């Protein structure tokens, strides 16, 4: 079957059309347009093919070229929901930019967590002979790797498998928790509460560990009474406000920005000023929340863009995959809520 392209006036132009115009065989056209190494083609024939390509407006079919050469410049990204989650969609952006930088195009499929859709889109990517696949979730968690991913090189992004069989790129939650607490310590606070989530996750355990690391490094005794748990939503932060005020703390590290937003409301209702009376820092850097609270919320960013970019680098072998997951740092974003 001839590879096809589109002519300037719309109709598909085939290799056979180019061959007829140039007075050569279809094989000769294929060798010229694909720049096949070692092909013995005279200068005159090559020139006639090139002229015919220009005249007819022929464009080689990239997929046909990929299949004939046994490789591709495509990288697949399969996600459960990140395309519909604004701040996590930066994973796609980072992967896309990094892939393009190295001459690859990103093919993105959003499955909404449907296993049937997931299997179908991965199968389709395999049919297109993608160089490899990034498999991503919209929040950091342990997953069961789909069996079909064993058929190609795969890197897990923002998730990991229990057996560690596949390389993974995840946020450094513990470093992020330590960094958040360090910002409060640097502002002079010593009695610091942590509102953690009730949802079991790496973020829950590792951010708490980071909080404890920072306190220990500063010589501040860890007090279990200052660790509260709340639903990881605005309502959870709002409900925690009464206990925060009663605890006598001067600063609060919130598990995420939504909890901080609820805490803002609860403290305001009790006449507590931020940061004059209590300093607050969040986690995630959901810009639609953090930058628009009053005062704007200091937070620690989940590095979604860099997670996507790092996933591509690991997949292409530019960054080596270590024994465990590759950890991506969570940087502080300082605004006015610490003072």
C-alpha positions as CSV (number, residue, x, y, z in Angstrom):
1,X,0.0,0.0,0.0
2,X,1.3,3.4,-0.9
3,X,2.0,6.0,1.7
4,X,-0.3,9.0,1.3
5,X,-0.2,12.7,1.9
6,X,-2.5,15.7,1.2
7,X,-2.2,17.8,-2.0
8,X,-2.4,21.6,-1.9
9,X,-6.0,21.4,-3.2
10,X,-7.2,18.8,-0.7
11,X,-7.2,15.4,-2.4
12,X,-4.8,12.8,-1.1
13,X,-1.5,12.5,-3.0
14,X,0.1,9.0,-3.1
15,X,3.6,7.8,-3.6
16,X,2.3,6.3,-6.9
17,X,1.3,9.8,-8.0
18,X,4.8,11.1,-7.3
19,X,6.4,8.1,-9.0
20,X,4.3,8.7,-12.2
21,X,5.1,12.4,-12.3
22,X,8.8,11.8,-11.8
23,X,9.0,8.8,-14.1
24,X,10.4,6.4,-11.5
25,X,9.3,3.5,-9.4
26,X,7.3,3.7,-6.2
27,X,10.2,2.1,-4.4
28,X,12.5,4.9,-5.6
29,X,10.1,7.5,-4.3
30,X,10.0,5.7,-0.9
31,X,13.8,5.7,-0.7
32,X,14.0,9.4,-1.5
33,X,11.3,10.7,0.8
34,X,12.4,8.5,3.7
35,X,16.1,9.2,3.0
36,X,16.9,5.6,3.2
37,X,20.6,5.0,4.0
38,X,22.6,3.1,1.3
39,X,19.9,3.5,-1.4
40,X,21.5,3.7,-4.9
41,X,19.6,6.5,-6.6
42,X,21.0,8.7,-9.3
43,X,21.2,12.4,-8.9
44,X,18.8,13.0,-11.8
45,X,16.2,10.6,-10.4
46,X,16.5,12.0,-6.9
47,X,16.0,15.6,-8.3
48,X,12.9,14.5,-10.3
49,X,11.3,12.9,-7.2
50,X,12.0,16.0,-5.1
51,X,10.6,18.3,-7.8
52,X,7.4,16.1,-8.1
53,X,7.0,16.1,-4.3
54,X,7.1,20.0,-4.3
55,X,4.9,20.3,-7.4
56,X,2.2,17.9,-6.1
57,X,2.4,19.0,-2.5
58,X,3.1,15.5,-1.3
59,X,3.7,15.0,2.5
60,X,5.0,11.6,3.7
61,X,2.7,9.7,6.1
62,X,4.5,9.9,9.4
63,X,2.9,6.8,10.8
64,X,3.7,4.7,7.7
65,X,7.3,6.0,8.0
66,X,7.4,5.0,11.6
67,X,6.1,1.5,10.9
68,X,8.5,0.9,8.1
69,X,11.5,2.0,10.2
70,X,10.4,-0.1,13.2
71,X,10.4,2.8,15.7
72,X,8.7,6.0,16.4
73,X,9.1,9.5,17.7
74,X,5.9,9.2,19.8
75,X,5.7,8.9,23.6
76,X,2.4,7.9,25.2
77,X,1.0,9.5,28.3
78,X,-2.0,7.6,29.9
79,X,-3.7,9.5,32.8
80,X,-6.6,8.7,35.0
81,X,-7.9,12.3,35.5
82,X,-5.1,14.8,35.2
83,X,-6.4,16.4,32.0
84,X,-9.5,17.5,33.9
85,X,-7.7,18.6,37.0
86,X,-6.3,22.1,36.3
87,X,-3.2,22.1,38.6
88,X,-2.3,18.5,37.9
89,X,-2.6,19.1,34.1
90,X,0.9,20.6,34.4
91,X,2.2,17.0,34.3
92,X,1.0,16.9,30.6
93,X,2.6,20.3,29.9
94,X,6.0,19.3,31.4
95,X,6.0,16.0,29.6
96,X,5.0,17.6,26.3
97,X,7.7,20.3,26.5
98,X,10.4,17.8,27.5
99,X,9.4,15.3,24.8
100,X,9.5,18.0,22.1
101,X,12.9,19.1,23.3
102,X,14.2,15.7,22.4
103,X,12.4,15.3,19.1
104,X,9.4,13.3,20.3
105,X,5.6,14.0,20.2
106,X,3.4,13.2,23.2
107,X,0.2,11.2,22.6
108,X,-2.2,11.9,25.6
109,X,-5.1,9.7,26.7
110,X,-7.3,10.6,29.6
111,X,-9.2,7.5,30.9
112,X,-11.1,8.9,33.8
113,X,-10.1,5.7,35.7
114,X,-12.0,3.4,33.4
115,X,-10.0,0.1,33.1
116,X,-11.6,-0.9,29.8
117,X,-10.8,2.5,28.2
118,X,-7.3,2.3,29.7
119,X,-6.6,-1.1,28.2
120,X,-7.9,0.1,24.8
121,X,-5.9,3.3,24.6
122,X,-2.7,1.5,25.7
123,X,-3.3,-1.1,23.1
124,X,-3.7,1.6,20.5
125,X,-0.5,3.3,21.5
126,X,1.3,0.0,21.2
127,X,-0.1,-0.5,17.7
128,X,1.5,2.9,16.9
129,X,4.8,1.6,18.2
130,X,5.3,4.4,20.8
131,X,8.8,4.7,22.2
132,X,7.4,4.1,25.6
133,X,4.5,5.1,27.9
134,X,4.2,7.5,30.9
135,X,1.5,6.2,33.2
136,X,0.2,8.9,35.5
137,X,-2.3,9.5,38.3
138,X,-3.7,12.8,39.4
139,X,-2.5,12.3,43.0
140,X,0.5,10.5,44.5
141,X,-0.5,7.0,45.4
142,X,0.4,3.3,45.1
143,X,-1.1,1.5,42.1
144,X,-1.5,-1.9,40.6
145,X,0.3,-1.7,37.2
146,X,-1.9,-2.8,34.2
147,X,-0.5,-6.0,32.8
148,X,-0.5,-4.6,29.3
149,X,2.2,-2.1,30.2
150,X,4.7,-5.0,30.3
151,X,4.8,-4.8,26.5
152,X,6.7,-1.6,26.4
153,X,9.0,0.7,28.4
154,X,7.0,2.4,31.0
155,X,7.6,5.1,33.7
156,X,5.1,5.7,36.4
157,X,4.5,9.4,37.1
158,X,3.0,10.6,40.5
159,X,2.4,7.0,41.4
160,X,4.4,3.9,42.2
161,X,4.0,0.1,42.4
162,X,4.5,-1.9,45.6
163,X,7.0,-4.2,44.0
164,X,9.0,-1.4,42.4
165,X,9.2,-3.3,39.2
166,X,8.8,-0.1,37.1
167,X,10.7,3.1,37.4
168,X,8.7,5.9,39.1
169,X,8.9,9.7,39.4
170,X,7.1,11.1,42.5
171,X,7.0,14.3,44.6
172,X,9.3,14.4,47.6
173,X,6.5,14.7,50.1
174,X,8.8,14.4,53.1
175,X,11.1,17.2,51.9
176,X,7.9,19.3,51.2
177,X,6.6,18.8,54.7
178,X,10.0,19.7,56.1
179,X,10.3,22.8,53.9
180,X,6.8,24.0,55.0
181,X,7.6,23.7,58.6
182,X,11.0,25.3,58.1
183,X,9.4,28.5,56.7
184,X,7.4,28.8,60.0
185,X,10.4,28.1,62.1
186,X,12.4,30.7,60.2
187,X,9.7,33.3,61.0
188,X,10.3,32.7,64.7
189,X,7.5,30.3,65.5
190,X,8.0,27.4,67.9
191,X,4.5,26.3,68.7
192,X,3.4,25.0,65.3
193,X,0.4,22.8,64.7
194,X,0.0,20.4,61.7
195,X,-3.5,19.7,60.3
196,X,-3.0,16.4,58.5
197,X,-5.4,14.5,56.3
198,X,-7.6,11.6,57.4
199,X,-6.9,9.9,54.0
200,X,-4.1,7.2,54.1
201,X,-1.6,8.2,51.5
202,X,2.1,8.9,51.0
203,X,1.3,12.6,51.4
204,X,-0.2,11.9,54.9
205,X,2.7,9.9,56.3
206,X,5.6,11.7,54.6
207,X,4.4,15.3,55.2
208,X,4.0,14.4,58.9
209,X,7.6,12.9,58.8
210,X,8.9,16.1,57.3
211,X,7.2,18.2,59.9
212,X,8.8,16.1,62.6
213,X,12.2,16.3,60.8
214,X,12.1,20.1,60.8
215,X,11.1,20.4,64.5
216,X,13.8,18.0,65.5
217,X,16.5,19.9,63.5
218,X,15.4,23.1,65.2
219,X,15.5,21.6,68.7
220,X,11.7,21.9,69.1
221,X,10.0,19.0,70.9
222,X,7.4,17.1,68.9
223,X,4.0,17.4,70.6
224,X,1.3,14.9,69.4
225,X,-1.4,17.2,70.7
226,X,-0.5,19.7,68.0
227,X,-1.1,17.2,65.2
228,X,-4.8,17.3,64.2
229,X,-6.6,15.3,61.5
230,X,-9.2,16.7,59.2
231,X,-11.0,15.8,55.9
232,X,-8.7,17.2,53.1
233,X,-11.3,19.8,52.0
234,X,-12.3,23.3,53.0
235,X,-14.8,21.9,55.5
236,X,-12.0,20.0,57.3
237,X,-10.0,23.1,57.8
238,X,-13.0,25.1,59.0
239,X,-13.9,22.4,61.5
240,X,-10.3,22.4,62.9
241,X,-10.3,26.2,63.7
242,X,-11.7,25.8,67.2
243,X,-9.1,23.3,68.2
244,X,-6.3,25.4,66.7
245,X,-7.4,28.5,68.6
246,X,-7.7,26.5,71.8
247,X,-4.2,25.0,71.4
248,X,-2.4,28.3,71.7
249,X,-0.2,27.8,68.6
250,X,1.2,30.7,66.7
251,X,1.5,28.9,63.4
252,X,-0.2,26.2,61.4
253,X,1.0,23.9,58.6
254,X,-2.0,22.7,56.6
255,X,-2.0,19.4,54.7
256,X,-3.2,21.2,51.6
257,X,-4.4,24.6,50.3
258,X,-8.1,23.6,50.6
259,X,-7.7,22.9,54.3
260,X,-5.9,26.2,54.7
261,X,-8.8,28.0,52.9
262,X,-11.3,26.5,55.4
263,X,-9.1,27.4,58.3
264,X,-8.9,31.0,57.1
265,X,-12.7,31.2,57.4
266,X,-12.8,29.5,60.8
267,X,-10.1,31.8,62.2
268,X,-11.7,34.9,60.8
269,X,-15.0,34.1,62.5
270,X,-13.2,33.9,65.8
271,X,-11.5,37.2,65.3
272,X,-8.0,35.7,64.7
273,X,-5.8,37.6,62.3
274,X,-3.5,36.0,59.7
275,X,-0.6,36.3,60.1
276,X,-0.6,38.8,63.0
277,X,-2.1,36.2,65.4
278,X,-1.5,32.9,63.6
279,X,0.7,32.3,60.6
280,X,-0.5,29.7,58.0
281,X,1.2,27.7,55.3
282,X,-0.5,25.2,52.9
283,X,0.6,22.6,50.4
284,X,0.0,22.0,46.7
285,X,0.1,25.6,45.4
286,X,-3.4,25.5,43.8
287,X,-3.0,29.0,42.4
288,X,-6.8,29.5,42.1
289,X,-6.9,29.2,45.9
290,X,-3.5,30.2,47.3
291,X,-2.8,33.3,45.3
292,X,-6.4,34.7,45.8
293,X,-6.9,34.2,49.6
294,X,-6.6,37.3,51.7
295,X,-3.9,37.4,52.8
296,X,-2.4,35.4,49.9
297,X,-1.4,31.9,51.2
298,X,2.2,30.8,51.5
299,X,2.4,27.2,50.4
300,X,4.7,24.4,49.1
301,X,4.2,23.5,45.4
302,X,3.6,20.0,44.1
303,X,6.0,20.0,41.2
304,X,3.6,18.7,38.5
305,X,5.4,20.3,35.5
306,X,8.7,18.8,36.6
307,X,7.2,15.4,37.3
308,X,6.1,15.2,33.7
309,X,9.4,16.4,32.4
310,X,11.4,14.1,34.7
311,X,9.2,11.2,33.6
312,X,10.2,11.8,29.9
313,X,13.9,12.0,30.8
314,X,13.8,8.7,32.7
315,X,11.9,7.1,29.9
316,X,14.5,8.2,27.3
317,X,17.4,7.2,29.6
318,X,18.6,10.8,29.9
319,X,18.2,10.6,33.7
320,X,19.1,7.2,35.2
321,X,16.3,5.4,37.1
322,X,17.5,4.6,40.7
323,X,16.7,1.7,42.9
324,X,13.6,3.5,44.3
325,X,11.4,6.2,42.9
326,X,13.0,9.3,41.6
327,X,12.1,12.1,44.0
328,X,11.2,15.6,42.7
329,X,11.6,18.5,45.1
330,X,8.6,20.5,46.3
331,X,9.6,24.2,46.4
332,X,8.2,26.8,48.8
333,X,6.0,29.6,47.4
334,X,6.1,32.4,49.9
335,X,3.3,34.9,50.1
336,X,1.8,37.0,52.9
337,X,0.3,34.5,55.3
338,X,3.5,33.9,57.3
339,X,4.3,37.6,57.7
